[in-house]
Structure formats: C-alpha cells, structure tokens
C-alpha cells in the first residue's frame, strides 16, 4: 500500500511541477501577445509625434472629412483640388513600422540609404516625402494632394471641372523596402467627403 501511495505522490509532484512550468510559459506568451507592435510591425498612421508614436491611427478603410469652407476656389479643377489637399487640408497618408532589432542589424547610415517607401494610386507611384528614423521605429508619409495631382495628369483630367463625388473610393498601395525585411505591400481605401 505504501509503495502505491509513494508512486501516486511522486506523480502528483511531477504534475505540480509540470503545471507550474506550463503556467510560466503561458504567462510569457500572454505578455508578449499584449504588445501588439511586436506581432504587427506595420500600422497605418497619418500623424506622428517626435518619438515616432502614432497620434492619428488609421485603418484599411477610412472616411476622411474635409472642410469645404476652406476650399475657396471658384469653378475648381481637379488640379485645384489636389492643391487644396496638399496646402490646406494637408492630408498625409502614412505608416509606422516597428523594426525587430535596432536598424535591423545594420548601421544607421546603411539602413537609411537602403530604405525606400512608396505610395501608389492608379498609374502613379511616388516616393514618400516624409521619413523619420529611430533605431527601432520608422515612420513615413506622403502628401495625398501631390499623388492625386500626378494621377489627374496621367488621366488628362487635371484641368477639368472638379466634383468630389467623381473620385469615388481611393485605393492606395503602400510599398515599403526596409533593409533586413521582406518587402511590405499594404492596401488602404479612403473615401473623401465634405463635412
């Protein structure tokens, strides 16, 4: 009888040890899951602070409301609207990218020299104008007005009378070439509406 009790008690000790180890492993996994930036390094974002934190997060589908009272052009063209987006509304589609290690294992200069980010719409592709680098975070943005004006020229409608409804949904493609990472391609659709 004592031999059977010893075996049962021995199994209980191993089960308790196993459960404790399992608890610690699950705790570590849970805590790492709570940090979304590690699991999802790419975030749509249209504005940032000096620390490259996102202050205006976006999604794959957004409605952007524009103040029509600030668009003061009489009989505006599509090019006029592009200028309004660039100079007045200052719409800047962008993103925040978390690197898995400092500069992805390169020097700061080498990382910056090989880094490229593009924004595409229709047949137009432009290199993103704004970039800010920290050892573990990169943010980039581009002026929507500049990209739309380029596409309006491609389509030959830049001098035609503008109507917001004619734009419909705008599908943007983000292309990011960060050294030490596979190329990132993301799509985002925005709908521009008057307030």
N, C-alpha and C positions, 0 to 999 in steps of 0.2 A: 504494500500500500504506500509506504514511504517513497519507494522508487518512482511510482506513478505520480505522486504529488510533486516530487523534485522535477520530473520531466515537464509537468504542467506549469509549475512555477518558472522553470527555465524558459519555456516558450513564451510565457507572459512577459518576462524581462526583455526578450528579443522583440516581441511585438511592441512593447512600450518604446524601446529604443528606435525601432523602425518608424513608429508613429511620430516620435519627436523629430527624427531626421526629415521625414516627409513634411512635417509642419514647417520646418525651417526652409526647405526647398520651395514650398508653395508660397511662403511669405516673401522670399526673394523675388520669385516670379511675379507675384502680385505687385510688389513695389516697383519693379521695372516696367510693368504694364501701365502703371499710373502716370508715367512720364511719357505722354503722347509724342513728344518731339523725337524721342529715340526710335519709336516704331514708325512714325510718319514724318520723315525729314522734310517733305515739301509741303508748304502751306500757301494757299492763295492769300495775298495781302496787298492792300493798296496804299498803306502808310505805315511808317516806322518811326521809332524814337532813336536817340543817339546810340543806345545799346543794341540796336537792331531787333528790338522786340516789336511784335506786330501790334499796331494801335488801331488798325482798320481791317479786321479779318474778313475774308470773302469766301464764297462757296463756288461750286461748279456752275451754278445757275443763280444769277442775281438780277434784280431790277435796280437801276441807277436813276434816281430822280434828279432832274436838272431844273434850275431856277430860270424859267422862261423870261422873267422880268429883266434878267441880266443879258439876254440875247437881244441887243438893241438895233440890229441891222434891219433896214427896210428892204423888202424883197431879197432875202438872203439866198445865197447859192450854197451848194454842198461844201465848197471851199470855205465860205464864211462860217459854216457850222464847225468845220474842222478847226478853224482858228479860235472859235468860241470855246471848244473843248480844251484846246491847248492853253490859251492865255487866260481865260476867265474861269471856266469850270475846273480846269486843271485835273482832269480825270487821269489817273496814273495806275493802270493795271500792273500788278507786280506779284512778287512771291518772296517767301523767306525759306531758306534752305539750311538745315542743320547738318553739319559735317560730322562724321562718326569719330574723327580724331582731328587734332589741330592741323589745319591746312591739308587734310587728307594725307599726311605724312611727307609733304613737300615743304620747301621753304616758302615764305610768304610771297616773294617775288616770282618764283616759278609758278605757284598756284595762280596768282593774278594774271600772269602773262598767258596762261593756257585756258583761262576761264572765259566762256562765252555764253551769253543768254540772248535769245531772240524772241520776238513776238510776231506772230503771223496772222494775217486776216486776208481771206480771199487769195489773190495772187501776190500780195505784198508781204515782204519779210524785212523786218528792221531789227538791228541790234539794239538791245535795251540801253537807254541813255544813262540811267542812274544805277550805280552799283556801290554798295558799301560792304566792306570786308572786315570781319573779326576772325580770330583764329578758328572758331568753331561754328560761325554763322555767317552766311552770305545773304544779302538782300539785293534784289534788282527790280527796277520798274521802268516803264516806258510811257510816254505821253500818248494817250489814245487818239488825240486830235491829229498828231503827226502821222500815225499809222493809217487812220481813216482818210486823211487828205491824199496820201500816196495811193491808196486803193481807188479813191474817187478819180484820180488822174488816169489810172490804169483802165477804169471803166468808161472814161470820157464823159463823166457827169459832173466834174468839179465846178463848171460854170452854170450848170442847170439850176432851176429854182429848187430850193430845199424844202422837204417835208419830212418831219421826224418819222412818221408812220411808214415811209418808203424804206427806211433802213431795216425794219424787222429785227429779229434776234441777230446779234453779232456774235459769231463763234470765233473765239481767239484760240490760237495754239501757242503754247509756251514750249520752247525748246531750250534746254539747259545742257551745256557741255562743261561739266566740272571735272577737273583732273582727279583721277583716283576713283571715279564713279562711272557707272554706265550712263549713257545719255538719258535725260529725263524728257518725256513728251507728255504734256498735260493739256486738256481742252477745258475751256470755260466759256459759257454762253452768258452774255449780258443783254438786257433789254433796256434801252434808254427811253425814259418817259419824262414829260414835263410835270412839275409839281402842281 
